Amino acid sequence: MHAKKKSIIETAVKLFAKKGVDATTIQEIADISGISKGSFYLHFRSKEELVLSIFKHYTERLEQHMFSVQDEGVGPRETFIRQLQKQFEEIMRQKNVVIIQLREQYLYMNDDIEHFFKQKRLEREQWLHSSFLAMYGDPVSPYLADVSNLFQGIHKSYMKLMIVNGIDLHAGKLSRFIVKRLDDIVHGMIKDNETPLLTKSMFNPVLQDNRRIIQLLRTMQKEVNKLNLDADTREELLATLNFLLKEVRSDRTERYIFKGMLANFDGIEPLQPYRKEIADILDL
C-alpha cells in the first residue's frame, strides 16, 4: 500500500474511534495527515470508500496473522487454538478498528460495506465449519450451525469485555479456555444425541426477509430526505431508521423493538406502504 494512503487510513481510524465517522470531516483527516483536501481525493473518492478501505486493510492483516498458523503436526484442535490466539492478539492491536465496527450504525447504510461484511461472515462460517469437522469428525456435522452460533456468541462476548471494558486477558489462555468449553458443548451434544436446534434450511428464509427489510428501510431513508419536514423531525426519523438498520443486521431481530420504533412513522403518509410491508414481514 502507498505510504500516504496508509497514513490517511491510520489517521482516519484514530479520529473515527474518538469522534465517530459522521462527526469526522475529510478536512480534519487531511489536515492531520499533512495533505490538502484535494490530495485526499487522489487516494479516496469519498469518506465511504475510505471506511471500506480501512476494513479491507485491517481484515487482510488479521487474516494474514491468523492463517500464518497451519497444521504443523500438532493436529487440528491445537491449530485452531493457535489461530484463535493470533486473532485475539491482532484484534487488540486493532482496537480502534473494532470500536468503529461495534459502534457505528454508519456501517449498515452502505451497500459496498454491507457486501464486504456479508462476504467475510460467509468466509468465517466456512472456516469454522471446516475447523470443527477436522476437530470433532463427522459426528459434529448435524450440530455445525448450533456449535458455530454458540462459539461466535462466546467469542464476541469476550472480545467486547477486552475492547469495551478494558479487561486484560491473555490471548493464549483465553483461546484454550474457549476451546475447552467448546469441547464440553460438542461432546455433550453427541453423547446425549441432542436434536439440533439450528439447521441450514432455517437460515435462507430469514436472510431473504432481512434483505427485504434492509431495502425497505433504505428506501424510507431516501423518502425522508425528500419530504418537507422540519430539521428536528427529519433528524429523529433518520436516527430511527439508522438504528433499525443496525438492529436488522444484528444476531437477532427483536420484533418488539421494530413495533415500537415503526410507530414513529405513523401519520407520515408517503412512508406507510414501506412501514406496512415491514410490519407484515415481521408479523407485527
C-alpha atoms as one frame of an Amber mdcrd trajectory, in Angstrom:
protein
   0.000   0.000   0.000   1.185   3.529  -0.835   2.719   5.168   2.268   0.496
   8.255   2.077  -2.654   6.172   1.648  -1.669   4.094   4.671  -1.066   7.289
   6.657  -4.550   8.575   5.781  -6.099   5.274   6.872  -4.248   5.275  10.210
  -5.219   8.900  10.874  -8.855   8.234   9.998  -9.018   5.198  12.290  -7.909
   7.271  15.285 -10.388  10.052  14.508 -13.304   7.706  13.773 -12.725   5.772
  17.004 -12.553   9.002  19.019 -15.274  11.121  17.366 -17.305   8.761  15.213
 -17.455   8.517  11.436 -20.179  11.095  10.859 -18.598  13.668  13.193 -15.204
  13.454  11.471 -14.713  15.591   8.370 -12.497  14.881   5.402 -10.825  18.237
   6.064  -9.807  17.066   9.558  -8.369  13.848   8.185  -6.455  15.760   5.514
  -5.096  18.338   7.982  -3.783  15.750  10.448  -2.393  13.643   7.587  -0.477
  16.698   6.343  -2.164  16.861   2.949  -4.686  19.082   1.218  -8.322  18.118
   0.882  -7.746  17.818  -2.846  -4.911  15.353  -2.261  -7.238  13.235  -0.134
  -9.443  12.691  -3.189  -6.462  11.394  -5.134  -6.493   8.389  -2.809 -10.184
   8.027  -1.901 -13.255   9.168  -3.798 -15.333   9.615  -0.638 -15.470   9.005
   3.098 -17.439   5.825   2.355 -14.596   4.497   0.215 -12.147   5.348   2.997
 -14.227   3.435   5.574 -14.359   0.400   3.281 -10.597   0.627   2.667  -9.996
   0.684   6.428 -11.902  -2.546   6.955 -10.320  -4.239   3.948  -6.824  -3.245
   5.076  -7.195  -4.377   8.685  -9.156  -7.529   7.822  -6.366  -8.568   5.466
  -3.841  -8.032   8.272  -5.981 -10.057  10.671  -6.324 -12.951   8.235  -2.607
 -12.952   7.446  -1.795 -13.329  11.141  -4.454 -15.987  11.736  -3.657 -18.169
   8.773   0.090 -17.901   9.183  -0.640 -20.750  11.607  -1.133 -24.013   9.778
  -1.231 -27.614  10.990   2.439 -28.398  11.532   1.910 -31.820  13.003   0.104
 -30.525  16.094  -3.370 -31.567  14.947  -6.487 -29.552  14.013  -7.519 -28.704
  17.598  -4.165 -27.152  18.504  -4.037 -25.408  15.133  -7.459 -23.855  15.781
  -6.381 -22.706  19.268  -3.274 -21.048  17.848  -5.277 -19.373  15.061  -7.715
 -18.107  17.667  -4.865 -16.748  19.762  -3.428 -14.910  16.742  -6.886 -13.498
  16.083  -7.298 -12.123  19.620  -3.770 -10.677  19.568  -4.423  -8.855  16.300
  -7.860  -7.682  17.455  -6.232  -5.991  20.445  -3.680  -4.338  18.159  -6.601
  -3.141  16.014  -8.652  -1.958  18.991  -9.739   1.305  17.353 -10.977  -0.504
  14.241 -13.048  -2.875  16.364 -14.520   0.079  18.283 -15.624   1.633  14.991
 -17.164  -1.641  13.860 -19.013  -2.206  17.152 -20.303   1.346  17.455 -21.082
   2.715  14.029 -24.589   2.470  12.615 -22.970   4.019   9.547 -21.612   0.619
   8.525 -25.080  -0.631   7.735 -26.000   2.240   5.417 -23.568   1.493   2.607
 -24.087  -1.302   0.077 -20.372  -1.885  -0.552 -19.556  -2.093   3.153 -22.512
  -4.378   3.809 -21.471  -6.635   0.915 -17.909  -6.776   2.263 -19.045  -7.822
   5.747 -21.532 -10.314   4.329 -18.735 -11.969   2.359 -16.489 -12.046   5.427
 -19.269 -13.593   7.527 -19.639 -16.329   4.907 -15.887 -16.965   4.885 -15.839
 -17.080   8.701 -18.633 -19.669   8.725 -16.752 -21.786   6.215 -13.565 -21.614
   8.301 -15.412 -22.538  11.490 -17.298 -25.427   9.912 -14.173 -26.920   8.334
 -12.247 -26.455  11.612 -14.979 -28.102  13.688 -15.226 -31.055  11.295 -11.457
 -31.512  11.454 -11.506 -31.294  15.264 -14.552 -33.433  16.061 -15.148 -35.534
  12.943 -18.410 -36.485  11.244 -20.462 -36.764  14.496 -20.455 -32.948  14.769
 -21.974 -32.481  11.286 -25.626 -32.218  12.441 -24.605 -29.604  15.034 -22.392
 -27.329  12.931 -24.869 -24.432  12.860 -25.518 -24.648  16.613 -21.834 -25.014
  17.522 -20.849 -22.139  15.240 -23.541 -19.900  16.737 -22.548 -20.760  20.321
 -18.846 -20.290  19.595 -19.373 -16.879  17.977 -21.508 -15.733  20.904 -18.766
 -16.693  23.373 -16.061 -15.162  21.173 -17.928 -11.864  20.751 -18.678 -11.586
  24.471 -15.032 -11.935  25.478 -13.911  -9.614  22.693 -16.274  -6.903  23.974
 -15.011  -7.365  27.527 -11.456  -6.815  26.311 -12.207  -3.901  23.967 -15.071
  -2.056  25.656 -14.454  -2.871  29.323 -10.682  -2.930  29.086 -10.364  -6.306
  30.804  -6.852  -7.672  30.265  -6.987 -11.335  29.231  -4.076 -13.365  27.905
  -4.907 -14.319  24.312  -3.395 -17.797  24.591  -5.127 -18.686  27.862  -8.425
 -17.283  26.610  -8.226 -19.280  23.372  -7.562 -22.544  25.230 -10.345 -21.792
  27.716 -12.874 -21.170  24.920 -11.920 -24.329  23.016 -12.206 -26.422  26.210
 -15.722 -25.070  26.670 -16.394 -25.856  23.011 -15.223 -29.431  23.663 -17.734
 -29.693  26.522 -20.562 -28.432  24.326 -19.803 -30.656  21.331 -19.124 -33.846
  23.296 -22.250 -33.226  25.381 -24.428 -32.844  22.284 -23.016 -36.001  20.711
 -23.213 -38.043  23.925 -26.816 -37.018  24.601 -27.790 -37.442  20.942 -29.163
 -33.903  21.173 -31.598 -32.810  18.483 -30.073 -29.816  16.640 -31.914 -26.529
  17.090 -30.451 -24.849  14.016 -30.361 -26.257  10.502 -29.282 -24.762   7.194
 -32.890 -24.712   5.968 -33.777 -22.223   8.705 -31.400 -19.530   7.551 -32.363
 -18.847   3.938 -35.905 -17.504   4.608 -34.613 -15.328   7.461 -31.837 -13.895
   5.304 -34.298 -13.223   2.483 -36.645 -11.394   4.857 -33.815  -9.373   6.366
 -32.547  -8.325   2.944 -36.026  -7.096   2.032 -36.350  -5.184   5.322 -32.984
  -3.519   4.663 -34.158  -2.480   1.187 -37.357  -1.010   2.644 -35.520   0.881
   5.399 -33.090   2.375   2.893 -35.970   3.438   0.659 -37.557   5.097   3.681
 -34.294   6.989   4.314 -34.416   8.397   0.793 -38.076   9.328   1.153 -37.478
  11.072   4.493 -34.787  13.225   2.881 -37.242  14.218   0.122 -40.155  15.084
   2.426 -40.914  18.627   3.550 -40.124  18.131   7.250 -38.626  20.371   9.887
 -34.980  19.654  10.688 -35.630  18.071  14.099 -38.269  15.675  12.771 -36.075
  14.645   9.839 -33.114  14.050  12.140 -35.228  11.965  14.530 -36.687   9.821
  11.738 -33.286   9.210  10.155 -31.838   8.254  13.538 -34.682   5.755  13.970
 -34.033   4.234  10.549 -30.298   4.033  11.227 -30.997   2.200  14.479 -33.386
  -0.248  12.777 -30.821  -0.952  10.057 -28.306  -1.854  12.731 -30.874  -3.973
  14.537 -31.798  -5.989  11.449 -28.120  -6.749  10.799 -27.540  -7.937  14.372
 -27.649 -11.556  15.510 -31.355 -11.285  16.356 -34.100  -9.027  15.061 -36.229
  -8.102  18.082 -39.836  -7.714  16.897 -40.948  -5.579  19.840 -38.218  -3.019
  19.047 -39.438  -2.735  15.458 -43.050  -2.479  16.560 -42.287   0.414  18.909
 -39.978   2.324  16.579 -42.110   1.930  13.460 -44.814   3.808  15.380 -42.638
   6.925  14.891 -43.722   6.924  11.246 -47.469   6.909  11.915 -49.215   9.742
  10.121 -46.481  10.231   7.500 -48.499   9.024   4.539 -45.723   8.527   1.925
 -43.948   6.108   4.286 -46.952   3.937   5.146 -46.543   1.318   2.357 -42.975
   0.598   3.495 -43.915   0.568   7.170 -46.805  -1.822   6.499 -44.669  -4.237
   4.465 -42.035  -4.393   7.226 -44.789  -4.998   9.791 -46.208  -7.809   7.616
 -42.795  -9.478   7.206 -42.229  -9.440  10.993 -45.863 -10.313  11.722 -46.265
  -7.270  13.987
